[in-house]
Amino acid sequence: MGFNMKDMQKMVKQMQQVQTDVARVQEELKFETVEARAGGVVTATFNGHGEIQSIEIAKEAVDPEDVEMLQDLILSAIREGQTKAQDLAQDRLEKVTGSLNVPGLPGF
C-alpha cells in the first residue's frame, strides 16, 4: 500500500498548516512573558524566546559586604527564567504540532 497523490497532497497541506501555526506561535512568544524570583528579592522577566526583558532587585538585597550573594541570586533568577521560557515555548509549540515529531521544526 503506498501513498497515492491525494494522500500526499493532504499531507503537504497539513504540513503547510503546521508551519503557519508554528510561525504564528513563535511571533506570539515575543510578547508572552515569564518571571522567575530568587530569594524573594530578585525578579527576572523573559519573553517566550528566552530573551531577558528586565531584572528587578529589591533594595534590601543590596549589601556591599555580600556582593556574591546578590550575584548568586541574579544568576539563579536568570537560569530559572530561561527554563520557564523554554517550557512555555515548548508547550505552545506542542499545542500546534500535536504529537507530530518532524525533524527541522523548532522545539524538537
SVG drawing of the C-alpha trace seen along z (x, -y; Angstrom):
<svg xmlns="http://www.w3.org/2000/svg" viewBox="-7 -50 39 52">
<polyline fill="none" stroke="black" stroke-width="0.4" points="0.0,0.0 1.7,-3.2 0.8,-6.9 -1.4,-8.0 -1.4,-11.5 -4.4,-12.5 -2.8,-11.4 0.4,-13.2 -1.5,-16.4 -3.4,-16.1 -0.1,-15.6 1.5,-18.6 -1.5,-20.7 -1.3,-19.6 2.4,-20.4 1.9,-23.8 -0.8,-24.5 1.6,-23.3 4.3,-25.6 1.9,-28.5 0.8,-27.7 4.4,-27.4 5.3,-30.8 2.3,-32.4 3.2,-30.9 6.8,-32.0 5.6,-35.5 3.3,-35.5 6.1,-34.2 7.9,-37.5 5.1,-39.1 4.5,-36.5 6.5,-36.7 7.5,-34.5 9.0,-35.6 11.5,-33.9 12.2,-35.0 15.2,-34.2 15.4,-34.8 12.2,-36.9 14.4,-39.9 15.5,-39.4 13.0,-39.0 14.0,-38.3 11.4,-38.6 11.9,-36.8 9.9,-36.7 8.9,-33.4 12.0,-33.4 14.2,-33.3 15.3,-36.9 15.7,-38.7 13.4,-41.7 14.1,-43.0 15.7,-42.4 14.3,-43.9 16.4,-43.9 14.9,-44.9 16.8,-47.4 17.3,-45.0 19.2,-42.7 22.0,-45.2 24.6,-44.6 28.1,-45.9 29.6,-43.4 28.0,-40.4 28.1,-41.1 28.5,-37.4 25.1,-36.6 23.4,-39.1 25.3,-37.7 24.1,-34.2 20.5,-35.4 20.6,-37.1 22.2,-34.1 19.6,-31.8 16.7,-34.0 18.1,-34.2 18.6,-30.4 15.1,-29.7 13.6,-32.3 15.4,-30.8 14.0,-27.4 10.5,-28.8 10.7,-30.5 11.8,-27.2 9.0,-25.4 6.5,-28.0 7.7,-27.8 7.7,-24.0 4.2,-24.0 2.9,-26.5 4.6,-24.7 3.3,-21.3 -0.2,-22.6 0.0,-23.4 2.1,-20.4 0.4,-17.8 2.4,-14.7 4.0,-15.4 7.7,-14.8 9.1,-16.3 12.8,-17.0 13.6,-20.6 10.6,-22.0 11.6,-24.4 11.4,-23.0 12.1,-19.4"/>
</svg>
